[in-house]
Structure formats: C-alpha cells, structure tokens
Amino acid sequence: MAADSAYVKQYALLCAEICDYCADHCKEHEHKHCKQCADSCRRCAEECRKIAA
C-alpha cells in the first residue's frame, strides 16, 4: 500500500472479507474477548472498505 500498488483495492476488499468472517464467528461466542474481537474486526472491515472505495 505504501508503494501505491495496483492491487490496493483488491487487498483491502480481501481484508474486509476476512475481518467480516472473523467477526461473524467470534460474535457467536459469549466470552468477552470474543465480543471484543468481533467489534474490532467489524471496525477493521469498515476501514478496509473505505480504502477500497
């Protein structure tokens, strides 16, 4: 990304997809750390989509 790669958008979209996947799985658990992970992953996915826009 720092080198302005031609694939920044694709990387960012893939990252968002992975973060959404993680969030979906973590939110299914009742542990506090899992809920925190899901929230973090959702925020990360949002930021990745901004990069890809």
ChimeraX commands (.cxc) that place a marker at each C-alpha (Angstrom):
marker #1 position 0.00,0.00,0.00 radius 0.5
marker #1 position 2.84,2.35,0.80 radius 0.5
marker #1 position 4.23,1.78,-2.69 radius 0.5
marker #1 position 0.83,2.56,-4.28 radius 0.5
marker #1 position 0.39,-0.97,-5.61 radius 0.5
marker #1 position -2.09,-1.55,-8.39 radius 0.5
marker #1 position -3.71,-4.13,-6.13 radius 0.5
marker #1 position -4.51,-1.96,-3.10 radius 0.5
marker #1 position -8.26,-2.11,-3.72 radius 0.5
marker #1 position -8.23,-5.91,-4.04 radius 0.5
marker #1 position -6.11,-6.30,-0.90 radius 0.5
marker #1 position -8.41,-4.01,1.06 radius 0.5
marker #1 position -11.53,-5.86,-0.10 radius 0.5
marker #1 position -9.98,-9.21,0.79 radius 0.5
marker #1 position -9.03,-7.89,4.21 radius 0.5
marker #1 position -12.61,-6.67,4.75 radius 0.5
marker #1 position -13.97,-10.08,3.78 radius 0.5
marker #1 position -11.62,-11.85,6.19 radius 0.5
marker #1 position -12.47,-9.45,9.01 radius 0.5
marker #1 position -16.21,-9.96,8.42 radius 0.5
marker #1 position -15.70,-13.72,8.51 radius 0.5
marker #1 position -13.82,-13.48,11.79 radius 0.5
marker #1 position -16.43,-11.15,13.29 radius 0.5
marker #1 position -19.27,-13.47,12.30 radius 0.5
marker #1 position -17.60,-16.38,14.06 radius 0.5
marker #1 position -16.46,-14.50,17.14 radius 0.5
marker #1 position -19.85,-12.91,17.79 radius 0.5
marker #1 position -21.34,-16.39,18.23 radius 0.5
marker #1 position -19.41,-16.87,21.47 radius 0.5
marker #1 position -20.32,-15.36,24.81 radius 0.5
marker #1 position -16.77,-14.71,26.01 radius 0.5
marker #1 position -15.92,-11.05,26.49 radius 0.5
marker #1 position -12.73,-11.34,24.45 radius 0.5
marker #1 position -14.69,-12.87,21.55 radius 0.5
marker #1 position -17.18,-9.98,21.57 radius 0.5
marker #1 position -14.27,-7.52,21.62 radius 0.5
marker #1 position -12.63,-9.35,18.73 radius 0.5
marker #1 position -15.86,-9.22,16.71 radius 0.5
marker #1 position -16.16,-5.47,17.32 radius 0.5
marker #1 position -12.55,-4.90,16.30 radius 0.5
marker #1 position -12.96,-6.97,13.18 radius 0.5
marker #1 position -16.08,-5.03,12.17 radius 0.5
marker #1 position -14.22,-1.73,12.57 radius 0.5
marker #1 position -11.30,-3.08,10.57 radius 0.5
marker #1 position -13.63,-4.23,7.78 radius 0.5
marker #1 position -15.21,-0.77,7.61 radius 0.5
marker #1 position -11.80,0.89,7.31 radius 0.5
marker #1 position -10.71,-1.57,4.63 radius 0.5
marker #1 position -13.82,-0.78,2.61 radius 0.5
marker #1 position -13.00,2.92,2.86 radius 0.5
marker #1 position -9.56,2.21,1.44 radius 0.5
marker #1 position -11.08,0.20,-1.39 radius 0.5
marker #1 position -13.60,2.90,-2.29 radius 0.5
marker link #1:1,2 radius 0.2
marker link #1:2,3 radius 0.2
marker link #1:3,4 radius 0.2
marker link #1:4,5 radius 0.2
marker link #1:5,6 radius 0.2
marker link #1:6,7 radius 0.2
marker link #1:7,8 radius 0.2
marker link #1:8,9 radius 0.2
marker link #1:9,10 radius 0.2
marker link #1:10,11 radius 0.2
marker link #1:11,12 radius 0.2
marker link #1:12,13 radius 0.2
marker link #1:13,14 radius 0.2
marker link #1:14,15 radius 0.2
marker link #1:15,16 radius 0.2
marker link #1:16,17 radius 0.2
marker link #1:17,18 radius 0.2
marker link #1:18,19 radius 0.2
marker link #1:19,20 radius 0.2
marker link #1:20,21 radius 0.2
marker link #1:21,22 radius 0.2
marker link #1:22,23 radius 0.2
marker link #1:23,24 radius 0.2
marker link #1:24,25 radius 0.2
marker link #1:25,26 radius 0.2
marker link #1:26,27 radius 0.2
marker link #1:27,28 radius 0.2
marker link #1:28,29 radius 0.2
marker link #1:29,30 radius 0.2
marker link #1:30,31 radius 0.2
marker link #1:31,32 radius 0.2
marker link #1:32,33 radius 0.2
marker link #1:33,34 radius 0.2
marker link #1:34,35 radius 0.2
marker link #1:35,36 radius 0.2
marker link #1:36,37 radius 0.2
marker link #1:37,38 radius 0.2
marker link #1:38,39 radius 0.2
marker link #1:39,40 radius 0.2
marker link #1:40,41 radius 0.2
marker link #1:41,42 radius 0.2
marker link #1:42,43 radius 0.2
marker link #1:43,44 radius 0.2
marker link #1:44,45 radius 0.2
marker link #1:45,46 radius 0.2
marker link #1:46,47 radius 0.2
marker link #1:47,48 radius 0.2
marker link #1:48,49 radius 0.2
marker link #1:49,50 radius 0.2
marker link #1:50,51 radius 0.2
marker link #1:51,52 radius 0.2
marker link #1:52,53 radius 0.2
view
